[in-house]
């Protein structure tokens, strides 16, 4: 983890560089740039490979009309939110009684912006979060003071698994009203899915009613 020099300026705190941001900053110091063929960026968010064989021709420019310069709705354009809801219904909710609508979708300019919106809407609650987990969570939990963040340590000896029984104990024992997780977990790669995920969801619904 690396910090910048803003802390030397009155009124500013030292902000850490974590994860991919730190790696890219260090790489640039050592001469990296996208134009240099001797470098390869294997970092998150950099999947560019150039033109793919037999792929459609890429759009190289986008025309922006004058009315597109207006502020968009905070939750995103309705037409886009409808398309996202249709996508999830088609691939993940076939045959289910409940279907997503645009009201279930919020568009944000990146994960950190979305997390910030979410954290800003939380009330005075206890929110659990696992360690280790996505580095952006650390910054998020340090900034917002409306809720109490409660760390839950995961053990590498147990392959970072966390049983439903352990989760129940944390929720009831510490009064958790929310749980912040990345799934699959960044950086461990641990995935909560299928029956295990169903148990977590069922547990949250059960405890919500008690």
Buried (B, 14 or more C-beta within 10 A) or exposed (E): EEEEEEEEEEEEEEEBBBBBBBBBEEBEEEEBEEEEEEEEBEEEEEEEEEEEEEEEEEEEEEEEEEEEEEEEEEBBEEEBBBEBBBEEBEEEEEEEEEEBEBEEBBBBEEEBEEBBEBBEEBEEEBBBBBEBBBBBBBBBBEEBEEBBBBEBEBEEEEEBEBEBEEBBEBBEEEEBBBBBBBEEBBEBEBEBEEEBEEBBEEBBEEBEEE
